[in-house]
């Protein structure tokens, strides 16, 4: 079965039909869903979804878009929230210099706090990186020098330099529906060179619906389309890609039990 390693099931987009959304995921062969927190002040909302469904797990973290206008979470605060039994990691956190919705210095500080929490708890960190490769590489190098930590760069859309550094550090790259878009040739070429053992798949729903659903609300069941295209890119059968990416997910998110 597949895993949707990054979705936002607590978002209002799913308020009216969440039961059906989760059921469709199960029917499509998506056995585990990781619902990602974007603001610790709304952690109760994402935790409630995880408590409601046995196959849903969650994270705790502050999205870089919100780092400028929300209280800065300390590692201690993140660790306290992570005591919830269904928390599997920290994030999403990281750097977004495309939209620049938060001051870059606050994004960097918040990112480091999440890494510290991840290192101390031995849980992975879910990393957002957009148009910030140079600073991302600098922080990853610096923080790895302080002590190893596990993590995944979600919705990976960068080029070979960041992918190679991530693999060197033992990080994972998660592939979203962007890989199915017609204009994503460079991304597909980059992913072709990434070892299979470093890849995950995700939806980032309700955003970034893959072809043939582009333009519609995304949902976890659609990760099967992303996995199908990634299997073609990697030259493996779809069921093999599903097995490998699911194994990878559980190597990274060790506290999440296998479904079935």
Buried (B, 14 or more C-beta within 10 A) or exposed (E): BBBBBBBBBBBEBBEEEBEEBBEBBBEBBBBBBBBBBBBBEEBEBBBEBBEEBEBBBBBBBBBBBBBBEBEEBEBEBBBBBBEBEBBBBBBBBBBBBEEBBBEBEBBBEBBBBBBBBBBBBEBBBBBBBBBBBEBBBEBBEEBBEEEEBBBBBBBBBBEEEBBBBBBEBBBBBBBBBBBBBEEBEEBBEBBEEBEBEBBBBBBBBBBBBBBEBBEEBBBBBBBBBBBBBBBBBBEBEBEEBBBBBBBBBBEBBBBBEEBE
